[in-house]
Amino acid sequence: MLLVVTREGHSKEGLKTPGLHRLGLSVWWIAFGATLVITVAASAIVWATPLASFVVPEGGVINPLVGFLVQAIILACSF
């Protein structure tokens, strides 16, 4: 909005107002680390409880895999 509505976004001082003057790489690990911890914890909880289970398809694993590969080849050749 600084670039479109006002002309403040075209200067370095205008970009400092919302914090767009630096990347903040020193704190990116917090975002990635927190996401990783939450994902691992949620996955562990789901697999440790009866909420999830491993089920093999009726036709086995090979039939869906072959079907997927055939469809992927047809799709790749059609473009």
N, CA, C and O atoms as a Maestro MAE file, in Angstrom:
{
 s_m_m2io_version
 :::
 2.0.0
}

f_m_ct {
 s_m_title
 :::
 protein
 m_atom[316] {
  # First column is atom index #
  i_m_mmod_type
  r_m_x_coord
  r_m_y_coord
  r_m_z_coord
  i_m_residue_number
  s_m_chain_name
  s_m_pdb_residue_name
  s_m_pdb_atom_name
  i_m_atomic_number
  :::
  1 25 0.829 -1.180 0.000 1 A "MET " " N  " 7
  2 3 0.000 0.000 0.000 1 A "MET " " CA " 6
  3 2 0.873 1.243 0.000 1 A "MET " " C  " 6
  4 15 0.482 2.279 -0.537 1 A "MET " " O  " 8
  5 25 2.064 1.145 0.605 2 A "LEU " " N  " 7
  6 3 2.945 2.310 0.585 2 A "LEU " " CA " 6
  7 2 3.333 2.684 -0.845 2 A "LEU " " C  " 6
  8 15 3.490 3.862 -1.163 2 A "LEU " " O  " 8
  9 25 3.484 1.685 -1.695 3 A "LEU " " N  " 7
  10 3 3.873 1.965 -3.077 3 A "LEU " " CA " 6
  11 2 2.713 2.467 -3.920 3 A "LEU " " C  " 6
  12 15 2.916 3.293 -4.810 3 A "LEU " " O  " 8
  13 25 1.502 1.988 -3.660 4 A "VAL " " N  " 7
  14 3 0.352 2.309 -4.508 4 A "VAL " " CA " 6
  15 2 -0.377 3.555 -4.038 4 A "VAL " " C  " 6
  16 15 -0.602 4.477 -4.821 4 A "VAL " " O  " 8
  17 25 -0.746 3.587 -2.767 5 A "VAL " " N  " 7
  18 3 -1.581 4.676 -2.264 5 A "VAL " " CA " 6
  19 2 -0.753 5.927 -1.981 5 A "VAL " " C  " 6
  20 15 -1.122 7.031 -2.384 5 A "VAL " " O  " 8
  21 25 0.359 5.745 -1.292 6 A "THR " " N  " 7
  22 3 1.207 6.896 -0.972 6 A "THR " " CA " 6
  23 2 2.509 6.769 -1.736 6 A "THR " " C  " 6
  24 15 2.777 5.725 -2.331 6 A "THR " " O  " 8
  25 25 3.292 7.777 -1.730 7 A "ARG " " N  " 7
  26 3 4.584 7.744 -2.410 7 A "ARG " " CA " 6
  27 2 5.717 7.464 -1.426 7 A "ARG " " C  " 6
  28 15 6.888 7.537 -1.800 7 A "ARG " " O  " 8
  29 25 5.388 7.145 -0.179 8 A "GLU " " N  " 7
  30 3 6.422 6.913 0.825 8 A "GLU " " CA " 6
  31 2 7.223 5.647 0.555 8 A "GLU " " C  " 6
  32 15 8.376 5.555 0.976 8 A "GLU " " O  " 8
  33 25 6.650 4.679 -0.130 9 A "GLY " " N  " 7
  34 3 7.333 3.421 -0.386 9 A "GLY " " CA " 6
  35 2 8.454 3.506 -1.386 9 A "GLY " " C  " 6
  36 15 9.202 2.543 -1.555 9 A "GLY " " O  " 8
  37 25 8.593 4.629 -2.053 10 A "HIS " " N  " 7
  38 3 9.640 4.786 -3.056 10 A "HIS " " CA " 6
  39 2 10.946 5.294 -2.455 10 A "HIS " " C  " 6
  40 15 11.933 5.453 -3.172 10 A "HIS " " O  " 8
  41 25 10.964 5.547 -1.162 11 A "SER " " N  " 7
  42 3 12.191 5.996 -0.515 11 A "SER " " CA " 6
  43 2 12.611 4.978 0.542 11 A "SER " " C  " 6
  44 15 11.800 4.183 1.015 11 A "SER " " O  " 8
  45 25 13.894 5.019 0.901 12 A "LYS " " N  " 7
  46 3 14.391 4.093 1.918 12 A "LYS " " CA " 6
  47 2 13.754 4.361 3.287 12 A "LYS " " C  " 6
  48 15 13.489 3.432 4.050 12 A "LYS " " O  " 8
  49 25 13.521 5.605 3.576 13 A "GLU " " N  " 7
  50 3 12.891 5.940 4.859 13 A "GLU " " CA " 6
  51 2 11.455 5.422 4.924 13 A "GLU " " C  " 6
  52 15 10.998 4.991 5.983 13 A "GLU " " O  " 8
  53 25 10.750 5.461 3.808 14 A "GLY " " N  " 7
  54 3 9.379 4.957 3.779 14 A "GLY " " CA " 6
  55 2 9.305 3.459 3.977 14 A "GLY " " C  " 6
  56 15 8.350 2.958 4.571 14 A "GLY " " O  " 8
  57 25 10.313 2.727 3.483 15 A "LEU " " N  " 7
  58 3 10.334 1.274 3.636 15 A "LEU " " CA " 6
  59 2 10.743 0.842 5.040 15 A "LEU " " C  " 6
  60 15 10.460 -0.287 5.443 15 A "LEU " " O  " 8
  61 25 11.395 1.711 5.781 16 A "LYS " " N  " 7
  62 3 11.794 1.359 7.148 16 A "LYS " " CA " 6
  63 2 10.602 1.334 8.100 16 A "LYS " " C  " 6
  64 15 10.644 0.658 9.128 16 A "LYS " " O  " 8
  65 25 9.554 2.057 7.770 17 A "THR " " N  " 7
  66 3 8.395 2.136 8.657 17 A "THR " " CA " 6
  67 2 7.772 0.762 8.909 17 A "THR " " C  " 6
  68 15 7.581 0.414 10.075 17 A "THR " " O  " 8
  69 25 7.440 -0.054 7.878 18 A "PRO " " N  " 7
  70 3 6.865 -1.376 8.159 18 A "PRO " " CA " 6
  71 2 7.918 -2.448 8.412 18 A "PRO " " C  " 6
  72 15 7.565 -3.613 8.594 18 A "PRO " " O  " 8
  73 25 9.198 -2.091 8.429 19 A "GLY " " N  " 7
  74 3 10.254 -3.065 8.694 19 A "GLY " " CA " 6
  75 2 10.751 -3.778 7.458 19 A "GLY " " C  " 6
  76 15 11.217 -4.913 7.555 19 A "GLY " " O  " 8
  77 25 10.668 -3.151 6.302 20 A "LEU " " N  " 7
  78 3 11.097 -3.777 5.054 20 A "LEU " " CA " 6
  79 2 12.519 -3.402 4.655 20 A "LEU " " C  " 6
  80 15 12.897 -3.604 3.501 20 A "LEU " " O  " 8
  81 25 13.304 -2.873 5.556 21 A "HIS " " N  " 7
  82 3 14.648 -2.437 5.223 21 A "HIS " " CA " 6
  83 2 15.687 -3.543 5.414 21 A "HIS " " C  " 6
  84 15 16.829 -3.384 4.983 21 A "HIS " " O  " 8
  85 25 15.324 -4.652 6.045 22 A "ARG " " N  " 7
  86 3 16.260 -5.767 6.223 22 A "ARG " " CA " 6
  87 2 15.487 -7.079 6.190 22 A "ARG " " C  " 6
  88 15 14.274 -7.102 6.399 22 A "ARG " " O  " 8
  89 25 16.198 -8.164 5.925 23 A "LEU " " N  " 7
  90 3 15.548 -9.474 5.819 23 A "LEU " " CA " 6
  91 2 15.266 -10.120 7.169 23 A "LEU " " C  " 6
  92 15 14.291 -10.859 7.307 23 A "LEU " " O  " 8
  93 25 16.096 -9.856 8.152 24 A "GLY " " N  " 7
  94 3 15.899 -10.475 9.462 24 A "GLY " " CA " 6
  95 2 16.286 -11.942 9.474 24 A "GLY " " C  " 6
  96 15 15.644 -12.753 10.141 24 A "GLY " " O  " 8
  97 25 17.341 -12.286 8.732 25 A "LEU " " N  " 7
  98 3 17.764 -13.689 8.639 25 A "LEU " " CA " 6
  99 2 18.167 -14.286 9.978 25 A "LEU " " C  " 6
  100 15 18.143 -15.505 10.144 25 A "LEU " " O  " 8
  101 25 18.534 -13.451 10.925 26 A "SER " " N  " 7
  102 3 18.985 -13.974 12.215 26 A "SER " " CA " 6
  103 2 17.855 -14.616 13.016 26 A "SER " " C  " 6
  104 15 18.129 -15.361 13.957 26 A "SER " " O  " 8
  105 25 16.600 -14.353 12.675 27 A "VAL " " N  " 7
  106 3 15.481 -14.933 13.420 27 A "VAL " " CA " 6
  107 2 14.625 -15.867 12.564 27 A "VAL " " C  " 6
  108 15 13.573 -16.317 13.017 27 A "VAL " " O  " 8
  109 25 15.049 -16.164 11.352 28 A "TRP " " N  " 7
  110 3 14.296 -17.096 10.506 28 A "TRP " " CA " 6
  111 2 14.259 -18.488 11.106 28 A "TRP " " C  " 6
  112 15 13.300 -19.231 10.897 28 A "TRP " " O  " 8
  113 25 15.300 -18.851 11.853 29 A "TRP " " N  " 7
  114 3 15.352 -20.191 12.455 29 A "TRP " " CA " 6
  115 2 14.167 -20.406 13.387 29 A "TRP " " C  " 6
  116 15 13.722 -21.540 13.568 29 A "TRP " " O  " 8
  117 25 13.651 -19.339 13.978 30 A "ILE " " N  " 7
  118 3 12.494 -19.476 14.865 30 A "ILE " " CA " 6
  119 2 11.284 -19.951 14.073 30 A "ILE " " C  " 6
  120 15 10.571 -20.856 14.508 30 A "ILE " " O  " 8
  121 25 11.049 -19.346 12.916 31 A "ALA " " N  " 7
  122 3 9.904 -19.733 12.087 31 A "ALA " " CA " 6
  123 2 10.048 -21.168 11.597 31 A "ALA " " C  " 6
  124 15 9.102 -21.951 11.684 31 A "ALA " " O  " 8
  125 25 11.217 -21.517 11.084 32 A "PHE " " N  " 7
  126 3 11.418 -22.877 10.584 32 A "PHE " " CA " 6
  127 2 11.427 -23.892 11.725 32 A "PHE " " C  " 6
  128 15 10.838 -24.966 11.602 32 A "PHE " " O  " 8
  129 25 12.086 -23.564 12.825 33 A "GLY " " N  " 7
  130 3 12.162 -24.481 13.959 33 A "GLY " " CA " 6
  131 2 10.812 -24.715 14.614 33 A "GLY " " C  " 6
  132 15 10.476 -25.848 14.959 33 A "GLY " " O  " 8
  133 25 10.034 -23.647 14.790 34 A "ALA " " N  " 7
  134 3 8.713 -23.795 15.399 34 A "ALA " " CA " 6
  135 2 7.801 -24.630 14.517 34 A "ALA " " C  " 6
  136 15 7.047 -25.468 15.014 34 A "ALA " " O  " 8
  137 25 7.866 -24.405 13.209 35 A "THR " " N  " 7
  138 3 7.060 -25.197 12.284 35 A "THR " " CA " 6
  139 2 7.466 -26.666 12.327 35 A "THR " " C  " 6
  140 15 6.606 -27.547 12.327 35 A "THR " " O  " 8
  141 25 8.748 -26.931 12.363 36 A "LEU " " N  " 7
  142 3 9.238 -28.307 12.426 36 A "LEU " " CA " 6
  143 2 8.804 -28.993 13.717 36 A "LEU " " C  " 6
  144 15 8.354 -30.139 13.688 36 A "LEU " " O  " 8
  145 25 8.933 -28.311 14.834 37 A "VAL " " N  " 7
  146 3 8.559 -28.903 16.131 37 A "VAL " " CA " 6
  147 2 7.060 -29.202 16.170 37 A "VAL " " C  " 6
  148 15 6.654 -30.273 16.622 37 A "VAL " " O  " 8
  149 25 6.245 -28.272 15.705 38 A "ILE " " N  " 7
  150 3 4.794 -28.482 15.707 38 A "ILE " " CA " 6
  151 2 4.418 -29.644 14.790 38 A "ILE " " C  " 6
  152 15 3.570 -30.463 15.143 38 A "ILE " " O  " 8
  153 25 5.044 -29.720 13.616 39 A "THR " " N  " 7
  154 3 4.747 -30.796 12.672 39 A "THR " " CA " 6
  155 2 5.143 -32.152 13.240 39 A "THR " " C  " 6
  156 15 4.370 -33.107 13.155 39 A "THR " " O  " 8
  157 25 6.321 -32.248 13.811 40 A "VAL " " N  " 7
  158 3 6.781 -33.519 14.377 40 A "VAL " " CA " 6
  159 2 5.914 -33.919 15.561 40 A "VAL " " C  " 6
  160 15 5.568 -35.093 15.699 40 A "VAL " " O  " 8
  161 25 5.558 -32.973 16.413 41 A "ALA " " N  " 7
  162 3 4.718 -33.289 17.576 41 A "ALA " " CA " 6
  163 2 3.333 -33.758 17.133 41 A "ALA " " C  " 6
  164 15 2.812 -34.733 17.673 41 A "ALA " " O  " 8
  165 25 2.739 -33.083 16.167 42 A "ALA " " N  " 7
  166 3 1.411 -33.479 15.689 42 A "ALA " " CA " 6
  167 2 1.461 -34.862 15.044 42 A "ALA " " C  " 6
  168 15 0.572 -35.684 15.268 42 A "ALA " " O  " 8
  169 25 2.496 -35.121 14.243 43 A "SER " " N  " 7
  170 3 2.618 -36.434 13.613 43 A "SER " " CA " 6
  171 2 2.806 -37.527 14.653 43 A "SER " " C  " 6
  172 15 2.214 -38.600 14.536 43 A "SER " " O  " 8
  173 25 3.613 -37.271 15.656 44 A "ALA " " N  " 7
  174 3 3.842 -38.268 16.705 44 A "ALA " " CA " 6
  175 2 2.554 -38.554 17.473 44 A "ALA " " C  " 6
  176 15 2.264 -39.706 17.795 44 A "ALA " " O  " 8
  177 25 1.789 -37.515 17.763 45 A "ILE " " N  " 7
  178 3 0.529 -37.711 18.487 45 A "ILE " " CA " 6
  179 2 -0.455 -38.526 17.656 45 A "ILE " " C  " 6
  180 15 -1.114 -39.428 18.173 45 A "ILE " " O  " 8
  181 25 -0.553 -38.207 16.381 46 A "VAL " " N  " 7
  182 3 -1.497 -38.922 15.519 46 A "VAL " " CA " 6
  183 2 -1.109 -40.385 15.377 46 A "VAL " " C  " 6
  184 15 -1.971 -41.259 15.460 46 A "VAL " " O  " 8
  185 25 0.172 -40.669 15.166 47 A "TRP " " N  " 7
  186 3 0.583 -42.070 14.978 47 A "TRP " " CA " 6
  187 2 0.642 -42.848 16.284 47 A "TRP " " C  " 6
  188 15 0.563 -44.077 16.266 47 A "TRP " " O  " 8
  189 25 0.779 -42.165 17.419 48 A "ALA " " N  " 7
  190 3 0.812 -42.859 18.711 48 A "ALA " " CA " 6
  191 2 -0.592 -43.222 19.198 48 A "ALA " " C  " 6
  192 15 -0.742 -44.107 20.040 48 A "ALA " " O  " 8
  193 25 -1.605 -42.556 18.683 49 A "THR " " N  " 7
  194 3 -2.990 -42.835 19.058 49 A "THR " " CA " 6
  195 2 -3.662 -43.600 17.921 49 A "THR " " C  " 6
  196 15 -3.093 -43.703 16.834 49 A "THR " " O  " 8
  197 25 -4.841 -44.129 18.145 50 A "PRO " " N  " 7
  198 3 -5.512 -44.872 17.067 50 A "PRO " " CA " 6
  199 2 -6.173 -43.969 16.012 50 A "PRO " " C  " 6
  200 15 -7.061 -44.421 15.290 50 A "PRO " " O  " 8
  201 25 -5.756 -42.722 15.919 51 A "LEU " " N  " 7
  202 3 -6.322 -41.815 14.923 51 A "LEU " " CA " 6
  203 2 -5.858 -42.148 13.511 51 A "LEU " " C  " 6
  204 15 -6.554 -41.844 12.542 51 A "LEU " " O  " 8
  205 25 -4.695 -42.765 13.387 52 A "ALA " " N  " 7
  206 3 -4.158 -43.099 12.069 52 A "ALA " " CA " 6
  207 2 -3.696 -44.549 12.055 52 A "ALA " " C  " 6
  208 15 -3.269 -45.092 13.074 52 A "ALA " " O  " 8
  209 25 -3.786 -45.153 10.904 53 A "SER " " N  " 7
  210 3 -3.289 -46.515 10.753 53 A "SER " " CA " 6
  211 2 -2.850 -46.715 9.311 53 A "SER " " C  " 6
  212 15 -3.314 -46.027 8.402 53 A "SER " " O  " 8
  213 25 -1.959 -47.657 9.120 54 A "PHE " " N  " 7
  214 3 -1.442 -47.953 7.791 54 A "PHE " " CA " 6
  215 2 -2.334 -49.006 7.153 54 A "PHE " " C  " 6
  216 15 -2.534 -50.080 7.719 54 A "PHE " " O  " 8
  217 25 -2.872 -48.702 5.974 55 A "VAL " " N  " 7
  218 3 -3.764 -49.622 5.286 55 A "VAL " " CA " 6
  219 2 -3.259 -49.813 3.860 55 A "VAL " " C  " 6
  220 15 -3.002 -48.842 3.147 55 A "VAL " " O  " 8
  221 25 -3.119 -51.067 3.453 56 A "VAL " " N  " 7
  222 3 -2.706 -51.386 2.085 56 A "VAL " " CA " 6
  223 2 -3.954 -51.392 1.200 56 A "VAL " " C  " 6
  224 15 -4.975 -51.955 1.594 56 A "VAL " " O  " 8
  225 25 -3.896 -50.780 0.013 57 A "PRO " " N  " 7
  226 3 -5.055 -50.788 -0.877 57 A "PRO " " CA " 6
  227 2 -5.471 -52.212 -1.252 57 A "PRO " " C  " 6
  228 15 -4.659 -53.135 -1.183 57 A "PRO " " O  " 8
  229 25 -6.738 -52.391 -1.651 58 A "GLU " " N  " 7
  230 3 -7.255 -53.725 -1.972 58 A "GLU " " CA " 6
  231 2 -6.476 -54.404 -3.076 58 A "GLU " " C  " 6
  232 15 -6.179 -55.595 -2.984 58 A "GLU " " O  " 8
  233 25 -6.142 -53.671 -4.111 59 A "GLY " " N  " 7
  234 3 -5.413 -54.257 -5.235 59 A "GLY " " CA " 6
  235 2 -3.927 -54.375 -4.990 59 A "GLY " " C  " 6
  236 15 -3.188 -54.750 -5.899 59 A "GLY " " O  " 8
  237 25 -3.474 -54.073 -3.812 60 A "GLY " " N  " 7
  238 3 -2.054 -54.094 -3.514 60 A "GLY " " CA " 6
  239 2 -1.443 -52.727 -3.786 60 A "GLY " " C  " 6
  240 15 -2.149 -51.757 -4.063 60 A "GLY " " O  " 8
  241 25 -0.138 -52.671 -3.705 61 A "VAL " " N  " 7
  242 3 0.565 -51.411 -3.917 61 A "VAL " " CA " 6
  243 2 0.930 -51.223 -5.383 61 A "VAL " " C  " 6
  244 15 1.053 -50.090 -5.849 61 A "VAL " " O  " 8
  245 25 1.103 -52.314 -6.109 62 A "ILE " " N  " 7
  246 3 1.576 -52.241 -7.492 62 A "ILE " " CA " 6
  247 2 0.518 -51.665 -8.428 62 A "ILE " " C  " 6
  248 15 0.848 -50.838 -9.277 62 A "ILE " " O  " 8
  249 25 -0.746 -52.077 -8.299 63 A "ASN " " N  " 7
  250 3 -1.788 -51.615 -9.220 63 A "ASN " " CA " 6
  251 2 -1.959 -50.096 -9.213 63 A "ASN " " C  " 6
  252 15 -1.971 -49.502 -10.291 63 A "ASN " " O  " 8
  253 25 -2.090 -49.441 -8.073 64 A "PRO " " N  " 7
  254 3 -2.200 -47.979 -8.105 64 A "PRO " " CA " 6
  255 2 -0.933 -47.305 -8.642 64 A "PRO " " C  " 6
  256 15 -1.010 -46.272 -9.307 64 A "PRO " " O  " 8
  257 25 0.225 -47.890 -8.353 65 A "LEU " " N  " 7
  258 3 1.480 -47.323 -8.833 65 A "LEU " " CA " 6
  259 2 1.565 -47.403 -10.357 65 A "LEU " " C  " 6
  260 15 1.962 -46.437 -11.007 65 A "LEU " " O  " 8
  261 25 1.198 -48.538 -10.921 66 A "VAL " " N  " 7
  262 3 1.206 -48.697 -12.378 66 A "VAL " " CA " 6
  263 2 0.204 -47.739 -13.019 66 A "VAL " " C  " 6
  264 15 0.505 -47.113 -14.035 66 A "VAL " " O  " 8
  265 25 -0.978 -47.624 -12.435 67 A "GLY " " N  " 7
  266 3 -1.978 -46.700 -12.956 67 A "GLY " " CA " 6
  267 2 -1.481 -45.258 -12.933 67 A "GLY " " C  " 6
  268 15 -1.702 -44.502 -13.880 67 A "GLY " " O  " 8
  269 25 -0.813 -44.884 -11.851 68 A "PHE " " N  " 7
  270 3 -0.273 -43.531 -11.755 68 A "PHE " " CA " 6
  271 2 0.795 -43.295 -12.818 68 A "PHE " " C  " 6
  272 15 0.815 -42.242 -13.456 68 A "PHE " " O  " 8
  273 25 1.682 -44.269 -13.010 69 A "LEU " " N  " 7
  274 3 2.741 -44.103 -14.005 69 A "LEU " " CA " 6
  275 2 2.171 -44.000 -15.418 69 A "LEU " " C  " 6
  276 15 2.648 -43.196 -16.218 69 A "LEU " " O  " 8
  277 25 1.157 -44.804 -15.732 70 A "VAL " " N  " 7
  278 3 0.530 -44.731 -17.055 70 A "VAL " " CA " 6
  279 2 -0.094 -43.357 -17.249 70 A "VAL " " C  " 6
  280 15 0.089 -42.747 -18.303 70 A "VAL " " O  " 8
  281 25 -0.822 -42.858 -16.263 71 A "GLN " " N  " 7
  282 3 -1.431 -41.544 -16.377 71 A "GLN " " CA " 6
  283 2 -0.386 -40.436 -16.486 71 A "GLN " " C  " 6
  284 15 -0.586 -39.470 -17.222 71 A "GLN " " O  " 8
  285 25 0.716 -40.564 -15.768 72 A "ALA " " N  " 7
  286 3 1.781 -39.558 -15.833 72 A "ALA " " CA " 6
  287 2 2.420 -39.546 -17.205 72 A "ALA " " C  " 6
  288 15 2.725 -38.477 -17.734 72 A "ALA " " O  " 8
  289 25 2.631 -40.727 -17.797 73 A "ILE " " N  " 7
  290 3 3.223 -40.798 -19.136 73 A "ILE " " CA " 6
  291 2 2.279 -40.195 -20.167 73 A "ILE " " C  " 6
  292 15 2.707 -39.434 -21.035 73 A "ILE " " O  " 8
  293 25 0.993 -40.533 -20.075 74 A "ILE " " N  " 7
  294 3 0.017 -39.983 -21.014 74 A "ILE " " CA " 6
  295 2 -0.053 -38.456 -20.875 74 A "ILE " " C  " 6
  296 15 -0.084 -37.742 -21.877 74 A "ILE " " O  " 8
  297 25 -0.076 -37.967 -19.656 75 A "LEU " " N  " 7
  298 3 -0.127 -36.528 -19.432 75 A "LEU " " CA " 6
  299 2 1.133 -35.832 -19.956 75 A "LEU " " C  " 6
  300 15 1.052 -34.765 -20.564 75 A "LEU " " O  " 8
  301 25 2.293 -36.443 -19.717 76 A "ALA " " N  " 7
  302 3 3.545 -35.846 -20.182 76 A "ALA " " CA " 6
  303 2 3.613 -35.819 -21.706 76 A "ALA " " C  " 6
  304 15 4.127 -34.861 -22.285 76 A "ALA " " O  " 8
  305 25 3.108 -36.846 -22.352 77 A "CYS " " N  " 7
  306 3 3.141 -36.897 -23.826 77 A "CYS " " CA " 6
  307 2 2.103 -35.970 -24.448 77 A "CYS " " C  " 6
  308 15 2.260 -35.557 -25.597 77 A "CYS " " O  " 8
  309 25 1.058 -35.641 -23.720 78 A "SER " " N  " 7
  310 3 -0.005 -34.810 -24.302 78 A "SER " " CA " 6
  311 2 0.374 -33.332 -24.322 78 A "SER " " C  " 6
  312 15 -0.276 -32.547 -25.014 78 A "SER " " O  " 8
  313 25 1.394 -32.937 -23.591 79 A "PHE " " N  " 7
  314 3 1.805 -31.537 -23.618 79 A "PHE " " CA " 6
  315 2 2.942 -31.397 -24.543 79 A "PHE " " C  " 6
  316 15 3.457 -30.294 -24.725 79 A "PHE " " O  " 8
  :::
 }
 m_bond[315] {
  # First column is bond index #
  i_m_from
  i_m_to
  i_m_order
  :::
  1 1 2 1
  2 2 3 1
  3 3 4 2
  4 3 5 1
  5 5 6 1
  6 6 7 1
  7 7 8 2
  8 7 9 1
  9 9 10 1
  10 10 11 1
  11 11 12 2
  12 11 13 1
  13 13 14 1
  14 14 15 1
  15 15 16 2
  16 15 17 1
  17 17 18 1
  18 18 19 1
  19 19 20 2
  20 19 21 1
  21 21 22 1
  22 22 23 1
  23 23 24 2
  24 23 25 1
  25 25 26 1
  26 26 27 1
  27 27 28 2
  28 27 29 1
  29 29 30 1
  30 30 31 1
  31 31 32 2
  32 31 33 1
  33 33 34 1
  34 34 35 1
  35 35 36 2
  36 35 37 1
  37 37 38 1
  38 38 39 1
  39 39 40 2
  40 39 41 1
  41 41 42 1
  42 42 43 1
  43 43 44 2
  44 43 45 1
  45 45 46 1
  46 46 47 1
  47 47 48 2
  48 47 49 1
  49 49 50 1
  50 50 51 1
  51 51 52 2
  52 51 53 1
  53 53 54 1
  54 54 55 1
  55 55 56 2
  56 55 57 1
  57 57 58 1
  58 58 59 1
  59 59 60 2
  60 59 61 1
  61 61 62 1
  62 62 63 1
  63 63 64 2
  64 63 65 1
  65 65 66 1
  66 66 67 1
  67 67 68 2
  68 67 69 1
  69 69 70 1
  70 70 71 1
  71 71 72 2
  72 71 73 1
  73 73 74 1
  74 74 75 1
  75 75 76 2
  76 75 77 1
  77 77 78 1
  78 78 79 1
  79 79 80 2
  80 79 81 1
  81 81 82 1
  82 82 83 1
  83 83 84 2
  84 83 85 1
  85 85 86 1
  86 86 87 1
  87 87 88 2
  88 87 89 1
  89 89 90 1
  90 90 91 1
  91 91 92 2
  92 91 93 1
  93 93 94 1
  94 94 95 1
  95 95 96 2
  96 95 97 1
  97 97 98 1
  98 98 99 1
  99 99 100 2
  100 99 101 1
  101 101 102 1
  102 102 103 1
  103 103 104 2
  104 103 105 1
  105 105 106 1
  106 106 107 1
  107 107 108 2
  108 107 109 1
  109 109 110 1
  110 110 111 1
  111 111 112 2
  112 111 113 1
  113 113 114 1
  114 114 115 1
  115 115 116 2
  116 115 117 1
  117 117 118 1
  118 118 119 1
  119 119 120 2
  120 119 121 1
  121 121 122 1
  122 122 123 1
  123 123 124 2
  124 123 125 1
  125 125 126 1
  126 126 127 1
  127 127 128 2
  128 127 129 1
  129 129 130 1
  130 130 131 1
  131 131 132 2
  132 131 133 1
  133 133 134 1
  134 134 135 1
  135 135 136 2
  136 135 137 1
  137 137 138 1
  138 138 139 1
  139 139 140 2
  140 139 141 1
  141 141 142 1
  142 142 143 1
  143 143 144 2
  144 143 145 1
  145 145 146 1
  146 146 147 1
  147 147 148 2
  148 147 149 1
  149 149 150 1
  150 150 151 1
  151 151 152 2
  152 151 153 1
  153 153 154 1
  154 154 155 1
  155 155 156 2
  156 155 157 1
  157 157 158 1
  158 158 159 1
  159 159 160 2
  160 159 161 1
  161 161 162 1
  162 162 163 1
  163 163 164 2
  164 163 165 1
  165 165 166 1
  166 166 167 1
  167 167 168 2
  168 167 169 1
  169 169 170 1
  170 170 171 1
  171 171 172 2
  172 171 173 1
  173 173 174 1
  174 174 175 1
  175 175 176 2
  176 175 177 1
  177 177 178 1
  178 178 179 1
  179 179 180 2
  180 179 181 1
  181 181 182 1
  182 182 183 1
  183 183 184 2
  184 183 185 1
  185 185 186 1
  186 186 187 1
  187 187 188 2
  188 187 189 1
  189 189 190 1
  190 190 191 1
  191 191 192 2
  192 191 193 1
  193 193 194 1
  194 194 195 1
  195 195 196 2
  196 195 197 1
  197 197 198 1
  198 198 199 1
  199 199 200 2
  200 199 201 1
  201 201 202 1
  202 202 203 1
  203 203 204 2
  204 203 205 1
  205 205 206 1
  206 206 207 1
  207 207 208 2
  208 207 209 1
  209 209 210 1
  210 210 211 1
  211 211 212 2
  212 211 213 1
  213 213 214 1
  214 214 215 1
  215 215 216 2
  216 215 217 1
  217 217 218 1
  218 218 219 1
  219 219 220 2
  220 219 221 1
  221 221 222 1
  222 222 223 1
  223 223 224 2
  224 223 225 1
  225 225 226 1
  226 226 227 1
  227 227 228 2
  228 227 229 1
  229 229 230 1
  230 230 231 1
  231 231 232 2
  232 231 233 1
  233 233 234 1
  234 234 235 1
  235 235 236 2
  236 235 237 1
  237 237 238 1
  238 238 239 1
  239 239 240 2
  240 239 241 1
  241 241 242 1
  242 242 243 1
  243 243 244 2
  244 243 245 1
  245 245 246 1
  246 246 247 1
  247 247 248 2
  248 247 249 1
  249 249 250 1
  250 250 251 1
  251 251 252 2
  252 251 253 1
  253 253 254 1
  254 254 255 1
  255 255 256 2
  256 255 257 1
  257 257 258 1
  258 258 259 1
  259 259 260 2
  260 259 261 1
  261 261 262 1
  262 262 263 1
  263 263 264 2
  264 263 265 1
  265 265 266 1
  266 266 267 1
  267 267 268 2
  268 267 269 1
  269 269 270 1
  270 270 271 1
  271 271 272 2
  272 271 273 1
  273 273 274 1
  274 274 275 1
  275 275 276 2
  276 275 277 1
  277 277 278 1
  278 278 279 1
  279 279 280 2
  280 279 281 1
  281 281 282 1
  282 282 283 1
  283 283 284 2
  284 283 285 1
  285 285 286 1
  286 286 287 1
  287 287 288 2
  288 287 289 1
  289 289 290 1
  290 290 291 1
  291 291 292 2
  292 291 293 1
  293 293 294 1
  294 294 295 1
  295 295 296 2
  296 295 297 1
  297 297 298 1
  298 298 299 1
  299 299 300 2
  300 299 301 1
  301 301 302 1
  302 302 303 1
  303 303 304 2
  304 303 305 1
  305 305 306 1
  306 306 307 1
  307 307 308 2
  308 307 309 1
  309 309 310 1
  310 310 311 1
  311 311 312 2
  312 311 313 1
  313 313 314 1
  314 314 315 1
  315 315 316 2
  :::
 }
}
